[in-house]
Amino acid sequence: MLSITVIVIIVAAVSGLVNVRTEEGQLLYTMTLGADQLSKAITSATWHAMLDDHRDVAYQVMRTIAEKQGIDRIRMFNRTGEVRFSTNPEDRGASLKRDSQPCALCHAPGAPKLKLDLPSRVQIVRAADRRRRLEMVTPIYNEKSCSEAECHAHPVEMKVLGVLDLALNLESVDKEVASMKARVMLVTGVEITLIGLFIIFFTRHFLARPIANLIGGFKAVSQMELDKPLEIVDSSEELDELARSFNIMRDRLRAALAELNQFTQNLETKVEERTQQLKAAQKKLLQSDRLASLGQLSASVAHEINNPVSGVLNLSMLMQRMLKEDGIPPARLEEFRKYLSQVTNETARVGRIVRAASFPTCWHSRGAASRSAPRRT
């Protein structure tokens, strides 16, 4: 219920915000059209005065228009950015750079723009007193009647003579938007309250009670109380169908539980029989493993004994060759003693191997040490 209420609040807030933004956009568009018409009216009203070189008359027309409510400033500057007229005395005689507003609208990076659509000529700025202001620039083109007049020295190639800069106060629009926001917030609050009350009543009567019964039924099933049917009254068809399905599930679960208990008993009996069979097979495997280990031990001992015995045999053959009929030659007596000492060592090695074979736990390390020892020949 809380999630539904939050969703309703978000939807209502977004809808109100969209409405406010749309209305504000419509108001600004209306102001933009009005400013465009006013700019064209000013240029038309001053065109004849400029054509007759009566600048004071043109300036007076603009001063009179600027006294109307909602107009903050009217100024006119030439193509070089010099302010030639302004209803604000502080702007008179000033010079604007190309990268400053409003010159940057036309003098963007690249070639200057000769034609601007309506949205490109308008910008919303904040004045020093934090009030919003709509500023519109209107290019003053070098028309044929101007370029061919005797009082003007502008050649035909000069397309733009200057720019009319009009600033309108958006205080009335801001007040209307603030009032609109207050109305939207009030309507949104009333909508949220009414929808919230409806959601609370609907959820408690048609959802909370049946769901509480469902929770009780599930808890009973979780405690293996399968003899209590689930009953839901004064609810929707979907919840009634859910209750019927739940009761069918409960009956099937009870039957399945009985079958499972019977199967468990049979399985325990079979497991016990199989366990006895496995124990007997394990005994046979242990016996076979012992015999295999004994055979492996015997083969290892025979292999280990074979090395020193082969060494003794070789040494004996060498000693037999050295032995003559009159004994051992004196020159080879030292060599004979060396071979005899090796025979003694190899014989002692056989004894160590036999003793190590008597202790199987030490046989592996003992055998490895024996195999790593250098063979004497």
C-alpha positions as CSV (number, residue, x, y, z in Angstrom):
1,M,0.0,0.0,0.0
2,L,2.8,2.4,0.8
3,S,4.5,1.7,-2.6
4,I,1.2,2.4,-4.4
5,T,0.8,5.7,-2.5
6,V,4.3,6.7,-3.3
7,I,3.7,5.9,-7.0
8,V,0.6,8.0,-7.0
9,I,2.4,10.9,-5.4
10,I,5.2,10.7,-7.9
11,V,2.8,10.5,-10.8
12,A,0.8,13.4,-9.5
13,A,3.9,15.5,-8.9
14,V,5.3,14.8,-12.3
15,S,2.0,15.5,-13.9
16,G,1.8,18.8,-12.1
17,L,5.4,19.7,-12.9
18,V,4.8,18.9,-16.6
19,N,1.7,21.1,-16.6
20,V,3.5,24.0,-15.0
21,R,6.4,23.7,-17.4
22,T,4.0,23.5,-20.3
23,E,2.0,26.5,-19.2
24,E,5.2,28.4,-18.5
25,G,6.5,27.5,-22.0
26,Q,3.2,28.7,-23.5
27,L,3.5,32.0,-21.6
28,L,7.1,32.5,-22.7
29,Y,6.2,31.7,-26.3
30,T,3.4,34.2,-26.2
31,M,5.8,36.8,-24.7
32,T,8.3,35.9,-27.5
33,L,5.7,36.5,-30.2
34,G,4.7,39.8,-28.5
35,A,8.3,40.9,-28.3
36,D,8.9,40.0,-32.0
37,Q,5.9,42.0,-33.0
38,L,6.9,44.9,-30.8
39,S,10.5,44.8,-32.3
40,K,9.1,44.8,-35.8
41,A,6.7,47.7,-34.9
42,I,9.7,49.7,-33.5
43,T,11.8,49.2,-36.6
44,S,8.8,50.0,-38.8
45,A,8.0,53.2,-36.8
46,T,11.6,54.4,-36.9
47,W,12.2,53.4,-40.5
48,H,10.8,56.6,-42.1
49,A,12.5,58.8,-39.5
50,M,15.8,57.1,-40.2
51,L,15.2,57.3,-44.0
52,D,14.7,61.1,-43.7
53,D,17.7,61.3,-41.3
54,H,15.5,62.4,-38.4
55,R,17.2,60.4,-35.7
56,D,15.8,62.4,-32.9
57,V,12.3,61.6,-34.0
58,A,13.2,57.9,-34.1
59,Y,14.8,58.0,-30.7
60,Q,11.8,59.8,-29.2
61,V,9.5,57.0,-30.6
62,M,11.6,54.4,-28.9
63,R,11.7,56.4,-25.6
64,T,7.9,56.7,-25.7
65,I,7.5,52.9,-26.3
66,A,10.0,52.1,-23.5
67,E,7.8,54.0,-21.0
68,K,5.1,51.3,-21.4
69,Q,4.8,48.8,-18.5
70,G,6.9,45.6,-18.9
71,I,9.6,47.1,-21.1
72,D,12.9,47.4,-19.3
73,R,15.2,48.7,-22.1
74,I,15.4,49.5,-25.8
75,R,18.8,50.1,-27.4
76,M,20.2,50.2,-30.8
77,F,23.8,49.6,-31.8
78,N,25.6,49.5,-35.2
79,R,27.4,46.6,-36.9
80,T,30.7,47.4,-35.0
81,G,29.0,47.0,-31.6
82,E,28.8,50.7,-30.6
83,V,25.6,51.6,-28.8
84,R,24.0,54.5,-30.7
85,F,20.9,54.7,-28.7
86,S,19.6,53.3,-25.4
87,T,16.8,54.1,-23.0
88,N,19.2,53.3,-20.2
89,P,21.6,56.3,-20.0
90,E,24.4,54.1,-18.7
91,D,24.6,52.2,-22.0
92,R,25.0,55.2,-24.2
93,G,28.4,55.4,-25.9
94,A,29.4,51.9,-24.8
95,S,30.9,49.4,-27.2
96,L,30.2,45.7,-27.1
97,K,32.6,42.9,-28.0
98,R,31.6,40.2,-30.5
99,D,31.7,37.4,-27.8
100,S,29.4,39.3,-25.4
101,Q,25.7,39.2,-25.3
102,P,23.8,39.9,-27.5
103,C,26.5,40.0,-30.2
104,A,27.4,36.4,-29.7
105,L,24.0,35.3,-31.1
106,C,25.1,36.4,-34.6
107,H,28.8,36.4,-34.3
108,A,29.3,32.7,-33.4
109,P,32.6,31.0,-34.3
110,G,32.8,31.1,-38.1
111,A,31.0,33.4,-40.5
112,P,28.5,35.8,-39.0
113,K,24.9,34.8,-39.4
114,L,22.7,37.1,-41.5
115,K,19.4,35.3,-40.8
116,L,18.3,34.2,-37.4
117,D,15.1,32.3,-36.6
118,L,12.9,33.5,-33.8
119,P,14.2,31.1,-31.0
120,S,17.8,32.0,-31.8
121,R,17.1,35.7,-31.3
122,V,15.7,35.2,-27.8
123,Q,17.3,34.5,-24.5
124,I,16.2,34.5,-20.9
125,V,18.6,36.2,-18.4
126,R,18.5,37.5,-14.9
127,A,19.1,41.1,-14.2
128,A,21.2,42.5,-11.3
129,D,18.1,42.6,-9.1
130,R,17.7,38.8,-9.7
131,R,14.5,39.4,-11.9
132,R,14.2,37.4,-15.1
133,R,14.2,39.3,-18.3
134,L,13.5,38.3,-21.9
135,E,16.0,39.8,-24.3
136,M,15.4,39.8,-28.1
137,V,17.6,41.1,-30.9
138,T,16.3,42.1,-34.3
139,P,18.7,42.8,-37.1
140,I,18.2,46.0,-39.0
141,Y,18.9,45.1,-42.7
142,N,20.3,47.4,-45.3
143,E,17.2,47.6,-47.5
144,K,17.2,48.9,-51.1
145,S,15.5,52.1,-50.1
146,C,18.3,52.7,-47.5
147,S,21.3,51.8,-49.7
148,E,20.1,54.0,-52.6
149,A,19.1,57.0,-50.5
150,E,21.2,60.2,-50.8
151,C,21.6,60.6,-47.0
152,H,23.2,57.2,-46.5
153,A,26.6,56.1,-47.4
154,H,26.1,52.4,-46.8
155,P,27.0,50.3,-49.9
156,V,24.8,47.5,-51.2
157,E,27.2,44.8,-50.0
158,M,26.6,45.8,-46.4
159,K,23.7,43.5,-45.5
160,V,23.2,44.5,-41.8
161,L,23.3,48.1,-40.6
162,G,22.7,47.4,-36.9
163,V,20.7,45.5,-34.3
164,L,17.7,46.5,-32.2
165,D,17.9,45.0,-28.7
166,L,14.6,44.8,-26.7
167,A,14.4,43.7,-23.1
168,L,11.1,42.8,-21.5
169,N,10.4,42.3,-17.8
170,L,9.1,38.8,-17.0
171,E,7.8,39.7,-13.6
172,S,4.2,39.3,-14.6
173,V,5.0,35.9,-16.1
174,D,6.9,34.8,-13.0
175,K,3.9,35.9,-10.9
176,E,1.5,33.9,-13.1
177,V,3.8,30.9,-12.9
178,A,4.0,31.1,-9.1
179,S,0.3,31.4,-8.9
180,M,-0.1,28.4,-11.3
181,K,2.4,26.4,-9.2
182,A,0.3,27.1,-6.1
183,R,-2.9,26.0,-7.8
184,V,-1.2,22.9,-9.2
185,M,0.2,22.0,-5.7
186,L,-3.3,22.5,-4.2
187,V,-5.0,20.4,-6.9
188,T,-2.2,17.7,-6.6
189,G,-2.6,17.6,-2.8
190,V,-6.3,17.2,-3.1
191,E,-5.9,14.4,-5.7
192,I,-3.3,12.6,-3.6
193,T,-5.5,12.8,-0.5
194,L,-8.6,11.5,-2.3
195,I,-6.7,8.7,-4.1
196,G,-4.9,7.8,-0.9
197,L,-8.2,7.4,1.0
198,F,-9.6,5.3,-1.8
199,I,-6.5,3.1,-1.8
200,I,-6.6,2.6,1.9
201,F,-10.3,1.6,1.8
202,F,-9.8,-0.7,-1.2
203,T,-6.7,-2.4,0.0
204,R,-8.1,-3.0,3.5
205,H,-11.4,-4.4,2.4
206,F,-10.4,-6.3,-0.7
207,L,-6.8,-7.1,-0.2
208,A,-5.6,-6.9,3.4
209,R,-8.2,-9.3,4.9
210,P,-7.9,-12.0,2.2
211,I,-4.1,-11.7,2.2
212,A,-4.2,-12.1,6.0
213,N,-6.2,-15.3,5.6
214,L,-3.7,-16.5,3.0
215,I,-0.8,-15.8,5.3
216,G,-2.6,-17.8,8.0
217,G,-3.1,-20.7,5.6
218,F,0.5,-20.7,4.6
219,K,1.7,-20.6,8.2
220,A,-0.5,-23.6,8.9
221,V,1.0,-25.5,6.0
222,S,4.5,-24.5,7.1
223,Q,3.7,-26.1,10.5
224,M,2.4,-29.2,8.7
225,E,-1.1,-28.6,9.8
226,L,-2.7,-29.9,6.6
227,D,-6.2,-30.5,7.9
228,K,-7.3,-26.9,8.0
229,P,-8.9,-25.6,4.8
230,L,-8.5,-22.0,3.7
231,E,-11.6,-19.9,3.5
232,I,-11.8,-16.4,2.0
233,V,-15.1,-14.5,1.8
234,D,-16.2,-11.1,0.4
235,S,-13.2,-11.0,-2.0
236,S,-12.5,-10.8,-5.7
237,E,-12.8,-13.8,-8.1
238,E,-9.0,-13.9,-8.4
239,L,-8.5,-14.4,-4.7
240,D,-11.3,-17.0,-4.5
241,E,-9.6,-18.9,-7.3
242,L,-6.3,-18.6,-5.4
243,A,-7.9,-20.0,-2.2
244,R,-9.3,-23.0,-4.2
245,S,-6.0,-23.6,-5.7
246,F,-4.3,-23.4,-2.3
247,N,-6.8,-26.0,-0.9
248,I,-6.1,-28.4,-3.8
249,M,-2.4,-27.9,-3.2
250,R,-2.9,-28.6,0.5
251,D,-4.7,-31.9,-0.2
252,R,-2.1,-33.0,-2.7
253,L,0.7,-32.1,-0.3
254,R,-0.9,-34.2,2.4
255,A,-1.2,-37.2,0.1
256,A,2.3,-36.7,-1.1
257,L,3.6,-36.5,2.5
258,A,1.9,-39.8,3.3
259,E,3.5,-41.4,0.2
260,L,6.8,-39.9,1.2
261,N,6.7,-41.4,4.7
262,Q,5.9,-44.9,3.3
263,F,8.7,-44.5,0.8
264,T,11.1,-43.4,3.6
265,Q,10.4,-46.5,5.6
266,N,11.0,-48.7,2.6
267,L,14.1,-46.8,1.8
268,E,15.5,-47.2,5.3
269,T,15.0,-51.0,5.0
270,K,16.8,-51.1,1.7
271,V,19.6,-48.9,3.0
272,E,20.2,-51.2,5.9
273,E,20.4,-54.2,3.6
274,R,22.7,-52.4,1.3
275,T,24.9,-51.3,4.2
276,Q,25.5,-54.9,5.2
277,Q,26.4,-55.8,1.7
278,L,28.8,-52.9,1.5
279,K,30.5,-53.8,4.8
280,A,31.1,-57.3,3.5
281,A,32.5,-56.0,0.2
282,Q,34.7,-53.5,2.2
283,K,36.3,-56.4,4.1
284,K,37.1,-58.1,0.9
285,L,38.6,-55.0,-0.5
286,L,40.7,-54.4,2.6
287,Q,42.1,-57.9,2.3
288,S,42.8,-57.5,-1.4
289,D,44.5,-54.2,-0.7
290,R,46.7,-55.7,1.9
291,L,47.7,-58.5,-0.4
292,A,48.5,-55.9,-3.1
293,S,50.5,-53.8,-0.7
294,L,52.4,-56.9,0.4
295,G,53.2,-57.8,-3.2
296,Q,54.3,-54.2,-4.0
297,L,56.5,-54.2,-0.9
298,S,58.1,-57.5,-1.9
299,A,58.8,-56.2,-5.4
300,S,60.3,-53.0,-4.0
301,V,62.5,-55.0,-1.6
302,A,63.7,-57.3,-4.3
303,H,64.4,-54.3,-6.5
304,E,66.4,-52.6,-3.8
305,I,68.3,-55.7,-2.8
306,N,69.1,-56.4,-6.5
307,N,71.2,-53.2,-6.8
308,P,73.8,-53.9,-4.0
309,V,73.8,-57.7,-4.9
310,S,74.7,-56.8,-8.5
311,G,77.4,-54.5,-7.1
312,V,78.8,-57.3,-4.9
313,L,78.8,-59.6,-7.9
314,N,80.7,-57.2,-10.1
315,L,83.2,-56.5,-7.4
316,S,83.7,-60.2,-6.7
317,M,84.5,-60.8,-10.4
318,L,87.0,-58.0,-10.4
319,M,88.7,-59.3,-7.3
320,Q,88.7,-62.8,-8.8
321,R,90.5,-61.5,-11.9
322,M,93.1,-59.7,-9.6
323,L,93.8,-62.9,-7.7
324,K,96.6,-64.9,-9.2
325,E,98.0,-68.4,-8.3
326,D,100.7,-66.9,-6.1
327,G,98.2,-64.5,-4.4
328,I,97.5,-60.8,-4.9
329,P,100.1,-58.8,-6.8
330,P,101.6,-56.3,-4.5
331,A,101.0,-53.4,-6.9
332,R,97.2,-54.1,-6.8
333,L,96.9,-54.8,-3.1
334,E,95.5,-51.4,-2.3
335,E,92.9,-51.7,-5.2
336,F,91.9,-55.1,-3.9
337,R,91.4,-53.7,-0.4
338,K,89.2,-50.9,-1.9
339,Y,87.0,-53.5,-3.7
340,L,86.8,-55.6,-0.6
341,S,85.6,-52.5,1.4
342,Q,83.0,-51.8,-1.2
343,V,81.7,-55.4,-0.9
344,T,81.4,-54.9,2.8
345,N,79.4,-51.7,2.3
346,E,77.1,-53.2,-0.2
347,T,76.5,-56.2,2.0
348,A,75.7,-53.8,4.9
349,R,73.3,-52.0,2.6
350,V,71.4,-55.2,2.0
351,G,71.1,-55.6,5.7
352,R,69.7,-52.1,6.1
353,I,67.2,-52.8,3.3
354,V,66.0,-55.9,5.0
355,R,65.6,-54.2,8.4
356,A,63.7,-51.3,6.7
357,A,61.3,-53.8,5.1
358,S,60.4,-55.0,8.5
359,F,58.8,-51.6,9.2
360,P,56.4,-50.7,6.3
361,T,55.7,-47.2,7.6
362,C,59.3,-46.3,7.1
363,W,59.9,-48.3,4.0
364,H,59.0,-45.5,1.5
365,S,61.5,-43.0,2.9
366,R,64.1,-45.7,3.4
367,G,63.7,-47.0,-0.1
368,A,63.9,-43.5,-1.5
369,A,67.1,-42.9,0.4
370,S,68.6,-46.2,-0.9
371,R,67.6,-45.4,-4.4
372,S,69.1,-41.9,-4.2
373,A,72.5,-43.3,-3.0
374,P,75.2,-43.6,-5.8
375,R,75.8,-47.1,-7.1
376,R,79.3,-48.3,-6.6
377,T,80.9,-50.4,-9.4
